Each structure stands twice: as structure tokens, then as C-alpha cells.
């Protein structure tokens, strides 16, 4: 997670108040860590593996939030999503809700510059997906809705820290899928 400051005040669904200037953790999904879909498209095994990898990553983030001095005062974590699903936006919402995220529309939804940015980003996403995971395009719309993903520090630590974090450590030793830790990599000088 990259440390950033909140630009505006807001209140998350779990009651956490964020003031302008409060520290946040900015999340970035590393697409290269997401499993490729088979030619048959997204199946239950692929969905469960993807959810397991994301949950393992969130356990790593919870450990970092509890121990890394740069993240100790972060009030919440946020990321952006341009993910589409054949079954629609409600299916995407349920997936992220199971992980503990609150979805919100992004700010400045209607500005001309935002629409131009989103259109060209859709082209980029389509081209990258066509190049590296063509099967994932089947049945999905070209235009993708943007959403912000939010998780308070308390939800992260409750859902993925403590006992859940200890279980993750044991599972990781048994070979559970794990994602790279960009905070640790930057500290060691390995990351970008």
C-alpha cells in the first residue's frame, strides 16, 4: 500500500470518519498475479483461486498495517476498480463485499476529462486483456463502470489480522498462493 492523504472528508459504512488530510493506504492490484482464465471462461475453480489469492494478500496487508510504522496511523485503504462481470455490477459488488470492501462511485464521475480518460483506459484494458488473457473478454462490455474500493483499518484488522493472520502464516508455509509485498520490496530496494 502506498501512503496518501485524504482529499476530502467522508464517512465509511462502518462508521469510520475520514477527514481531509487523514492518512490512507492506496491499493494497486497487480494484474500479473491474477490467474489466467481457461478457454471456457471464468469457472468456479478460477473464482475461488482468485478470491483466495486476494484474501491472502489482504492478510499480508493486515500484518503490514499492524507492524509497519508507515501504515500504523492509516485510517482506511482504498483502490480503484474498472472490473466488469458478465452477470453485471451486482455480482462485482457481492465479490468485493465478501472480501470486506465498501464500493463507492468515484468522484467527478461526469466530467468530460473523466469520461475521456475512462474511454482510453477501456481501450488499454481491452488491449491488455486481449493480449494476455483473451478468454476473459468473452461476454463482457467494452465500457466498464468505475468504482472505488474502501476498507477501514478496523475492518482490515478484524477480518484479516489476529487469528486470521496467524492462520494465513501457517497456510502460506503450506504453499497457499501469496502475492508480493510491495511495501517490503520498496524497503529492501527490490520494488519499483
N, C-alpha and C positions, 0 to 999 in steps of 0.2 A: 504494500500500500504506500502510496505517496502522500505525504502530509501536505494539506492545503488548508486555506481558511474559508469559512462560510461567507458567501457574498451577501446573503440576506437572511433575516430571521425566519424560522419555520418551526412547526411542531409536528413530530412524528406520531404515528398512530399509537404507540405505546406510551405516549405522554412526555417523551423527551423533548425539551425545548432547546432549540439551537438559535443562538444569537449571531448576528453578523460579526465576523472575526473569530468565532469559535473554531478550534482546530478540527479538521475532518480527515479521514483517510480516503484517498481517491483510489478506486479499484480498477484494474485493467485485466480483461480476460485475454489470456494468451491462446489464440485460436489453434496454434500448432499442438496444444495439449489436449484438444478435444478429439475423441476417437472418430475415425472416418466411418461414414455410413456404408452399409453394404449396397449392392446394386438394387436390392429390394426396398431400400429406403430405411427410415428410422423404425427399428423394431424394438421390442421390449428389452432385449439384452443391451442394445446400444443406449437406450434411455436410462436404464439402471446404472450402467457403467459411467455415463456422463454425470448423473446425479451423485454417484459415489465419489468420483474424482473431485467434483465441486465441493462436496461435504468435507473431504479430506483437506482440501485447500483452505476451507473456512476454519477447520480445526487448527491448521498451521497459523492462520491469521489470528485466531483467538490466543494462541500461545505467544505470538509476537506482540499482540495488544497488551498482554499481561506482563511481558518481560522487557520489551524494547523501550528504552526511555523516550524515543522519538514518537511513540504511539500511546504512551501512558495517559495523556490528557485528551486524546481524541474522543469527541462526543459521539460520532457516528461515522459510518463508512458509506460511500456512495459510488455508484458506477453508472454507466450509460449502456443501454441496450438497443439494438436495432434488429432484434431476432423476430423471425416470423415462424408461424406454425400452420400446417395445413388445416388444423382444427380451429384456428383463429386465436385472437388475442386472449380469450378467457383461458385457453389451455396454457399459454405462456405465463399468465398471471398465476395460475394454480401451481405451476412448476416452481416459480420463484418464491411463492408463498410457502411451499413446503420447505424450502431452504431457509426461510426466515426473513426474506426481503419484503419490503413495502415498495410497491410500484407507484410512481407518480409521473404525470406528464412533464416533459422538460419545460423550462422557462422559455419564453419567446417563441412559442410554437408557431405563430402565424406570420412572423416577419418574412419579408421577401428574401433576405440574405439567408435565413434559416432554411427556407424551402429550397433555395438553390444549392446550399450546402448538402442538404439531405438527398436531393436528386443525384448529385455527383457521387455522394457516398454510397448510394444504392448501386450505381454503376460499378464502383470499386468493389463492393461486397459481392455483387453478382459475378464479376470477372474473377475474383479470387476464388469464389466457391466453384465456379465452372472449371477453373484450372486445377484445383486441388481436391475437390470433393463434389463432383458433378451430380452425384445421386441426391445430394442434399437440396438441389434446386427443384426437384420434381414436385409439382403441385403447389409451389409457393409463389406468392405475388412478388412482382418486381419492387413495388413500393413497400417499404417496411415502416411500421409505426415505431417511433422513438419513445423510450421510457427511461426514467431514472430509477435506479435500484437503490434503496436506502435500508440500512440496518443499524440500529443503535448499538452502541458499545455494550449495553446491558444485555440485549438480545443475543449478540455475538457470544459474549462470555457465558451466558446462561445455556445457550443451545450447543455451543461447540467447545467451551472451556471446561475446566474442572474435570469431572469424571469422564465426560465425553472426550476431552483432550487426552486423558490417560489411556482410554480405550483405543484412540487413534494411534497413539505411540506404539502400543502393542501390535495393532493391526498393520502399521507401517513396517514393523520388524518382520511381519509375515508376508510382506510383499503387496500390501494394498496399494493401489495406484496413488502416486504422490505427485504433486506439482512442484516446480522450482519455487524457492523462496526468494523473491526479488529483493526484499529488504536485506537479507543476509548476504546475497550476492553483491549488492552495492557496497555493503560494509567491507566485504573481502576484496572488492575491486573487480569481481567477475562480471557484473551486470552492465547494462547499457547506461 
